[in-house]
Amino acid sequence: MDIQLVVSDIDGTLLRQERTLSPALQEEIWRLDRRGIPFTFATGRLPFETDGLLEGLPPQRVPYVGGNGSILKWGNTLLEDKRFLPGPLQSIAERYAALGVTVIFNDGDLERPLRSTPWSRAHAEVFPGLDSPAGPEVWNRETRRMYFYHPEGAHLADCLEDLRPFAEEYAVCLQDDRSIQISAASCTKAQGVQILARYCGIPRERILCIGDSYNDISMLQYAGIGAAVENACAALKEAADYVSPLPCWEGAVQILQTLIP
């Protein structure tokens, strides 16, 4: 297949243990660039968590997709930036926060917990803002992202069921077995990649998407070729056209070398 664009998830797909891109993966991205094939991201991350990964890569030929499809960013320009008011979710959020689930709101370049939890306190140095709980005004202020997180995944299945009635008002996405991410209505990675393809003038049949988790399924189904790394969840492997025998970034390198030799 004549692949003209590669779009990849980040966490669980591209990063090494220290949360950086390996030299081998960077070289593959440069190899694609020399062939005129852009490589970009489709991630649940927001720009302040994503932009640093662009260092050492070729200049952006195309935008990247952030916020699970709610953001499209090219250089310093936000082409899409969809936000939402979380007020209708207040009773659900407070109920699960009382059970020990960490409920997190995006606040610019900060992540604010609804209540302080052992997990939020332990990770405050990694995620700035987690040591300062959100005030009551958070329910009436637009946000880009809201998380329900528990390190063991406790209560999340019930939480997901309680959120289903709000599926038309918000995009409710199971990120992995430990977290649920909420974005503006109808935002998915598939929608983000579709908008990206329209900006670039590239047909979906010429797009390769790579991922590892539940929120990647929609974009793999949208793409001409969907590929999964070895550590991907079973549902994503089922949706993929190709599954690498290698995990994480090693799998991403192997996918690129195999599908774009």
C-alpha positions in Angstrom: 0.0 0.0 0.0 1.1 3.5 -0.8 1.1 5.0 2.7 1.2 8.8 2.7 0.7 9.5 6.5 1.5 7.7 9.7 -0.4 8.6 12.9 0.5 7.0 16.2 -0.7 7.0 19.8 2.0 7.9 22.3 1.7 6.3 25.7 2.1 2.6 25.6 3.0 2.8 22.0 6.0 5.0 21.4 7.7 5.8 24.7 10.5 4.1 26.5 10.3 3.5 30.2 11.7 6.9 30.9 8.9 8.4 28.8 11.1 9.5 25.9 11.4 8.6 22.2 14.2 6.1 21.5 17.0 7.0 19.0 15.9 4.0 16.9 12.3 5.3 16.7 13.5 8.9 15.9 15.6 7.5 13.1 12.6 5.7 11.6 10.6 9.0 11.7 13.5 10.8 10.0 13.6 8.0 7.4 9.9 8.5 6.6 10.4 12.2 6.4 13.1 11.8 3.8 10.6 9.8 1.8 8.0 12.5 2.2 5.8 10.6 4.6 4.7 12.7 7.6 4.7 11.1 11.0 2.4 12.6 13.7 0.6 11.8 16.9 -3.0 11.1 17.9 -3.0 11.1 21.7 -5.2 11.7 24.8 -2.4 14.1 25.9 -2.9 17.9 25.7 -0.3 20.2 24.1 1.7 20.9 27.3 2.3 17.2 27.6 3.0 16.6 23.9 5.0 19.5 22.4 8.3 18.4 24.2 8.2 15.1 22.2 8.6 17.0 19.0 12.1 18.0 19.8 14.6 16.0 17.8 12.0 15.1 15.2 11.7 16.5 11.7 9.8 19.8 11.4 6.1 19.3 11.5 4.7 18.6 8.0 1.2 18.1 9.4 -0.7 18.9 12.7 -1.0 16.4 15.5 -4.3 15.3 17.2 -4.5 15.8 21.0 -7.1 15.4 23.7 -8.5 12.2 22.1 -9.7 14.2 19.1 -10.6 17.5 20.7 -7.4 19.3 19.6 -5.6 19.8 16.4 -2.3 21.6 16.7 0.2 22.7 14.1 3.2 24.6 15.3 2.0 27.3 17.6 -1.5 27.3 16.2 -4.5 25.4 17.6 -6.7 24.6 14.6 -9.2 22.8 16.8 -9.7 23.3 20.5 -13.0 21.9 21.9 -13.9 22.3 25.5 -16.8 21.5 27.8 -18.6 22.4 31.0 -18.4 19.6 33.5 -21.3 20.7 35.8 -23.8 18.0 34.8 -21.2 15.4 35.9 -20.8 16.8 39.4 -22.9 14.2 41.3 -21.1 11.3 39.6 -17.7 12.8 40.2 -18.3 13.5 43.8 -19.7 10.0 44.4 -16.6 8.2 43.0 -14.2 10.7 44.5 -15.7 9.7 47.9 -14.8 6.0 47.0 -11.1 6.9 46.4 -11.2 7.5 42.7 -9.0 10.4 41.7 -11.1 12.8 39.6 -8.9 15.2 37.7 -9.6 18.4 35.8 -7.4 20.1 33.2 -6.6 23.7 34.2 -4.4 25.1 31.5 -1.0 23.5 32.0 -2.1 22.1 35.4 -4.0 19.0 36.5 -6.3 19.7 39.5 -7.9 16.9 41.6 -11.4 17.2 42.9 -10.1 15.8 46.2 -6.6 15.0 47.3 -5.9 11.3 47.2 -2.8 9.2 48.0 -2.2 8.8 44.3 -2.5 12.6 43.5 -0.2 13.5 46.4 2.4 10.9 45.3 2.4 12.2 41.7 2.3 16.0 42.3 5.9 16.4 41.1 5.1 14.5 37.8 1.8 16.3 37.1 1.9 19.9 38.3 -1.2 21.0 40.0 -2.1 17.6 41.6 -1.2 19.0 45.0 -3.8 21.7 44.8 -7.5 20.5 44.7 -9.9 22.3 42.4 -12.4 24.7 44.0 -16.2 24.7 43.5 -15.9 27.1 40.6 -14.5 24.2 38.5 -18.1 23.0 37.7 -18.9 26.2 35.8 -15.6 26.6 34.0 -14.8 25.1 30.7 -12.1 22.4 30.6 -10.4 20.4 27.9 -10.3 17.1 29.8 -11.6 15.3 32.9 -10.2 12.0 34.2 -11.5 9.3 36.6 -8.4 7.4 37.7 -7.7 4.6 40.1 -4.3 2.8 40.1 -6.0 -0.6 40.4 -9.0 0.3 38.3 -11.4 0.0 41.2 -14.9 1.3 40.6 -14.2 2.3 37.0 -16.6 -0.3 35.5 -19.5 1.1 37.6 -18.4 4.6 36.8 -18.4 3.9 33.1 -21.9 2.7 33.3 -23.1 5.7 35.3 -21.5 8.0 32.6 -23.2 6.2 29.6 -26.4 8.4 29.8 -24.2 11.4 29.1 -22.7 9.9 25.9 -24.4 12.6 23.7 -23.2 15.5 25.8 -19.6 14.3 26.3 -17.1 11.9 24.7 -16.6 9.2 27.4 -13.6 7.1 26.7 -12.0 4.1 28.5 -8.3 5.0 28.2 -7.1 1.8 29.7 -8.0 -0.4 32.7 -7.2 2.3 35.2 -8.7 5.5 33.7 -11.6 7.1 32.0 -11.2 10.3 30.0 -13.9 12.7 29.2 -13.7 15.2 26.4 -16.1 17.5 24.5 -19.0 15.8 22.7 -18.2 13.4 19.8 -14.5 13.8 20.1 -12.6 10.6 19.3 -9.2 9.8 17.8 -11.0 8.7 14.6 -12.7 12.1 14.3 -9.4 13.8 15.0 -7.6 11.8 12.3 -10.4 12.4 9.9 -10.1 16.2 10.4 -6.3 15.8 10.1 -6.7 13.9 6.8 -9.0 16.6 5.5 -6.4 19.3 6.3 -3.7 17.3 4.6 -5.7 16.2 1.6 -4.8 12.6 2.2 -7.4 9.8 1.7 -8.0 7.5 4.6 -6.9 4.5 2.6 -3.3 6.0 2.6 -3.1 6.4 6.4 -1.4 4.0 8.8 -2.5 4.3 12.4 -0.6 2.6 15.3 -1.9 2.1 18.9 -2.2 0.0 22.0 -5.3 0.8 23.9 -9.1 1.1 23.8 -9.2 4.7 22.8 -7.1 3.8 19.7 -9.6 1.4 18.3 -11.7 4.0 16.4 -8.7 5.4 14.6 -7.4 2.0 13.6 -10.8 1.2 12.2 -10.8 4.5 10.3 -7.4 4.1 8.8 -6.4 2.2 5.6 -4.1 0.1 7.8 -4.4 -0.2 11.6 -1.4 -1.7 13.5 -1.1 -2.7 17.1 2.0 -3.2 19.2 2.4 -6.5 21.1 1.3 -5.0 24.5 -2.0 -3.8 23.1 -5.3 -4.7 24.6 -7.1 -7.7 23.1 -9.8 -5.5 21.6 -7.3 -3.4 19.7 -5.5 -6.4 18.4 -8.8 -7.7 17.1 -9.4 -4.5 15.3 -5.9 -4.3 13.8 -4.8 -5.3 10.4 -1.3 -6.0 11.6 0.0 -6.9 15.1 3.7 -6.5 15.9 5.4 -9.3 17.8 7.3 -6.6 19.8 6.0 -4.3 22.5 5.8 -0.5 22.8 8.4 1.5 20.9 10.2 -1.6 19.6 6.9 -2.7 18.1 6.4 0.7 16.6 9.8 0.6 14.9 9.1 -3.0 13.7 5.7 -1.9 12.3 7.3 1.0 10.4 10.1 -1.1 9.0 7.7 -3.9 8.0 4.9 -1.9 6.5 7.0 0.9 5.0 10.2 -1.0 4.0 
